[in-house]
Amino acid sequence: MTSTNQAGPSRRTLLQYVGAGSVGAAALAAVGPGGWTSAVAAQRIIPRKEWGFTGWQAGGPPAIDKTAITHFVVHYHGQTGANVSGPQAPQTVDRIHKADPGNAGILYNFVITQKGEIFQARGYQFKSGATKGANDFSIGVQIHISGSTRPTAAALRALEWLYRNSHRALGKERALKITGHQDHTATSCPGGPLNRWVDGRGQELVREMAGELGGGQDPQVPPFPGRDAFQLGKSHPAVETLDRGLIRKGFTKNHDGDGYQAGRTFSRYTRANVRDFQLAQGWSGSDADGYPGPETWKRLLS
């Protein structure tokens, strides 16, 4: 065993080992804030040509703008044919999506099975079509399970590896935000068991990645304006700043039916989205009442 006092590669170098191409490589052991530890095993992204992809239709999907990607959105399958592994998983999704002649084909960037197989769909080449309203700034990853199915340890290891790998593949210097499909639109996806991972371990993983990529990337957080700025039905310039933080971090599922927009009025939708963010931090009671205090403000805007 190597001594912990012995000089070794930097965390940024180790991160590059994690994402060394589609074949993958052995990765570092990551310790989360809660003491969670895992050795992220070597993984491989299975290219389209190996799982029987039959080609694009409707002119093909648009190219991805890698510079615009800020979110890593998790989905489930949630239909007949869920919980299977092997090429049948992406083939099933592709067939379903191609039933709409306006779709280019499989809408996700990647599909992960319960065995931990990672199948390339649109990959890092083409823009996701899986998350309405968020496709321009996200990649969509499907775990091929139904809503009530608990993802296996193998599937979650693959999901972590893919999240880490995505930073290198997309050239990211800031941590991608991990959100569930339901954080962007009215849907039950990705289901209870998987959404608990998104809100728990997923948020730990974002913080770990931010540390591994190095500090100093976030703009200075503006001073907290005081609790009086956030009163239901009242307007204040700070509410718009708060809204932009909610949108940037993907906490936008509550809205009036026209999508969540930044504005100066602290509405019941603002409060509900703030509460979702607070709950995702592991807070409860008065700490998760939907009204931002200094710590909520700092975390939303950092």
C-alpha positions in Angstrom: 0.0 0.0 0.0 1.3 3.5 -0.9 2.0 5.7 2.1 -0.4 8.6 2.4 2.6 10.9 2.9 4.1 10.0 -0.4 3.8 12.5 -3.2 1.4 11.5 -6.0 -0.6 12.9 -8.9 -2.9 15.9 -8.4 -6.6 15.4 -8.0 -7.0 17.0 -11.4 -4.7 14.4 -12.9 -6.6 11.6 -11.2 -9.8 13.1 -12.6 -8.3 12.7 -16.1 -7.5 9.1 -15.3 -11.2 8.6 -14.5 -12.3 9.9 -17.9 -9.5 8.5 -20.1 -11.6 7.8 -23.2 -14.5 5.5 -23.9 -12.7 2.4 -22.7 -12.2 4.0 -19.3 -9.5 3.4 -16.6 -9.1 2.7 -13.0 -10.3 5.7 -10.9 -9.6 7.3 -7.6 -11.4 6.5 -4.4 -13.7 9.4 -3.6 -14.8 10.2 0.0 -18.0 12.3 0.3 -18.9 14.7 3.0 -20.9 12.0 4.8 -18.0 9.6 4.8 -19.3 7.6 1.8 -16.4 5.9 0.1 -16.2 4.1 -3.3 -13.6 3.0 -5.7 -15.0 3.8 -9.1 -14.3 0.8 -11.2 -13.1 0.8 -14.8 -16.0 1.3 -17.2 -16.6 1.3 -20.9 -19.0 3.1 -23.1 -20.4 0.7 -25.7 -20.6 2.5 -29.0 -23.8 2.6 -31.2 -22.4 0.3 -33.8 -21.9 -2.4 -31.2 -25.4 -2.5 -29.9 -27.2 -2.6 -33.2 -28.1 1.0 -33.8 -29.8 1.3 -37.2 -29.2 4.9 -38.0 -30.9 8.3 -37.5 -34.1 9.4 -39.2 -35.6 12.9 -39.8 -32.3 14.3 -40.8 -30.5 13.3 -37.6 -30.1 15.2 -34.2 -28.4 18.6 -34.0 -24.8 18.7 -32.8 -24.2 19.3 -29.1 -22.8 22.6 -27.9 -20.3 21.4 -25.3 -19.7 24.9 -24.0 -23.4 25.2 -23.1 -23.7 22.0 -21.0 -24.2 22.7 -17.3 -26.5 19.9 -16.2 -26.4 16.1 -16.0 -30.1 15.0 -16.0 -31.1 11.5 -14.8 -34.1 9.6 -16.3 -35.7 6.3 -15.9 -37.4 4.1 -18.6 -40.7 3.8 -16.9 -42.3 1.7 -19.6 -42.8 -1.9 -20.7 -39.3 -3.3 -21.4 -37.7 -1.8 -18.3 -35.2 -3.6 -16.1 -33.6 -5.5 -18.9 -29.9 -5.5 -19.7 -27.7 -5.9 -22.8 -28.3 -4.4 -26.3 -32.1 -4.9 -25.9 -32.2 -1.9 -23.6 -31.0 0.8 -26.0 -32.7 -1.0 -28.9 -36.0 -0.8 -27.1 -35.6 2.9 -26.4 -34.6 3.7 -30.0 -37.6 1.8 -31.4 -40.0 3.6 -29.1 -38.6 7.0 -29.9 -38.5 6.4 -33.7 -42.2 5.6 -33.6 -42.6 9.4 -33.8 -41.4 10.3 -37.3 -40.3 13.7 -36.1 -37.7 12.2 -33.8 -34.2 11.6 -35.1 -34.0 8.5 -32.9 -33.1 7.6 -29.3 -33.4 10.8 -27.3 -30.9 10.2 -24.5 -27.2 10.7 -24.6 -26.5 7.4 -22.7 -28.5 4.4 -21.5 -27.3 2.5 -18.4 -28.6 -1.0 -17.5 -28.9 -2.7 -14.1 -25.7 -4.7 -15.0 -23.8 -1.4 -15.2 -23.5 -1.4 -19.0 -23.2 2.1 -20.5 -24.6 2.4 -24.0 -23.8 5.3 -26.2 -27.0 6.9 -27.6 -26.5 10.5 -28.7 -23.3 10.4 -26.8 -21.2 13.6 -26.5 -21.8 14.3 -30.2 -25.5 15.2 -30.4 -27.8 17.3 -28.4 -30.2 15.5 -26.0 -33.9 15.4 -26.9 -34.9 13.9 -23.5 -35.5 16.9 -21.3 -37.9 19.4 -22.7 -36.9 22.9 -21.9 -33.4 21.8 -20.8 -31.9 20.1 -23.8 -29.8 23.1 -24.8 -27.8 22.9 -21.5 -27.9 19.3 -20.4 -27.1 15.7 -21.3 -29.7 13.1 -20.6 -28.9 9.8 -19.0 -31.4 7.0 -18.7 -31.2 4.2 -16.1 -33.2 1.5 -17.8 -35.5 0.7 -14.9 -39.2 1.4 -14.1 -40.2 4.0 -11.6 -40.5 1.7 -8.6 -37.3 -0.3 -9.2 -34.3 0.4 -7.1 -31.2 0.9 -9.2 -28.5 -1.7 -8.5 -25.1 -0.9 -7.1 -23.6 -1.7 -10.6 -25.9 0.8 -12.3 -25.1 3.5 -9.8 -21.3 2.9 -10.1 -21.7 3.3 -13.9 -23.7 6.5 -13.4 -21.0 8.0 -11.2 -18.3 7.0 -13.6 -20.2 8.6 -16.5 -20.8 11.8 -14.5 -17.1 12.1 -13.8 -16.1 11.1 -17.4 -18.5 13.8 -18.8 -16.4 16.6 -17.4 -13.3 15.5 -19.4 -15.3 14.6 -22.5 -17.1 18.0 -22.5 -14.0 20.0 -21.4 -15.7 21.2 -18.2 -13.8 23.2 -15.5 -16.9 23.5 -13.3 -19.0 20.7 -11.8 -22.1 19.7 -13.8 -25.3 20.0 -11.8 -27.0 16.6 -11.2 -30.8 16.9 -11.5 -33.7 14.5 -12.2 -36.1 14.9 -15.1 -38.8 16.1 -12.8 -36.7 19.1 -11.8 -37.2 20.5 -15.2 -40.8 19.5 -16.2 -44.0 18.0 -14.7 -43.3 14.3 -14.7 -42.8 11.4 -12.3 -39.4 10.6 -13.9 -36.9 9.4 -12.6 -39.1 7.7 -10.0 -38.8 7.5 -6.2 -35.8 5.3 -5.7 -33.7 6.9 -8.4 -34.7 10.5 -7.4 -33.6 9.8 -3.8 -30.1 9.1 -5.3 -30.3 12.4 -7.3 -31.2 14.4 -4.2 -28.8 12.6 -1.9 -25.6 11.0 -3.2 -26.0 13.0 -6.5 -25.6 16.3 -4.7 -22.6 14.9 -2.7 -21.0 13.9 -6.0 -21.4 17.4 -7.4 -19.6 18.9 -4.4 -16.9 16.3 -4.7 -16.4 17.1 -8.3 -16.3 20.9 -7.6 -13.5 20.2 -5.1 -11.6 17.9 -7.6 -11.8 20.5 -10.3 -10.4 23.2 -8.0 -11.8 26.3 -6.3 -12.1 29.8 -7.5 -14.5 29.0 -10.4 -17.6 30.6 -8.9 -18.3 34.3 -9.0 -18.4 36.1 -5.7 -21.8 35.7 -4.0 -23.6 39.0 -3.5 -24.5 40.0 0.1 -27.6 38.5 1.5 -30.3 41.1 1.2 -32.2 40.2 4.3 -35.2 38.0 4.9 -37.6 41.0 4.3 -36.7 40.7 0.6 -38.6 37.4 0.4 -42.2 37.8 1.2 -45.0 36.1 -0.6 -46.5 38.3 -3.3 -43.9 41.1 -2.8 -41.4 42.3 -5.3 -37.7 42.8 -4.7 -34.6 42.8 -7.1 -33.1 40.1 -5.0 -35.9 37.7 -6.0 -34.7 37.7 -9.6 -31.1 36.9 -8.4 -32.5 34.1 -6.3 -34.6 32.8 -9.3 -31.5 32.7 -11.5 -29.8 30.6 -8.9 -32.7 28.2 -8.8 -32.7 27.9 -12.6 -29.0 27.4 -12.8 -29.1 24.6 -10.3 -32.1 23.0 -11.8 -34.8 23.5 -9.1 -37.6 24.7 -11.4 -40.3 22.0 -11.3 -42.9 24.3 -9.6 -44.3 26.9 -12.0 -47.6 28.3 -13.4 -47.6 26.0 -16.4 -45.3 28.2 -18.7 -42.0 27.0 -17.2 -40.2 28.7 -14.4 -38.9 32.2 -15.2 -36.7 34.6 -13.3 -38.7 37.6 -12.0 -38.9 40.0 -9.1 -42.0 38.7 -7.3 -41.6 36.1 -4.6 -44.4 33.7 -5.5 -45.7 30.4 -4.1 -43.8 28.8 -6.9 -40.6 30.5 -5.8 -41.1 29.3 -2.3 -41.8 25.7 -3.4 -38.6 25.6 -5.5 -36.6 27.1 -2.7 -38.0 24.4 -0.4 -37.0 21.7 -2.9 -33.5 23.0 -2.9 -33.4 23.2 0.9 -34.6 19.6 1.2 -31.9 18.5 -1.3 -29.4 19.9 1.2 -30.7 17.5 3.8 -32.4 20.2 5.8 -35.8 19.8 7.4 -38.3 21.7 9.6 -37.9 25.5 9.7 -34.6 25.1 7.7 -36.7 23.9 4.8 -39.7 26.2 4.8 -39.0 27.7 1.4 -37.9 31.1 2.7 -34.2 31.7 1.9 -31.8 32.6 4.7 -28.1 33.4 4.4 -27.0 29.8 3.9 -29.6 29.1 1.3 -28.7 32.3 -0.5 -25.0 31.4 -0.4 -25.4 27.8 -1.7 -27.8 28.8 -4.5 -25.5 31.5 -5.8 -22.1 29.8 -5.3 
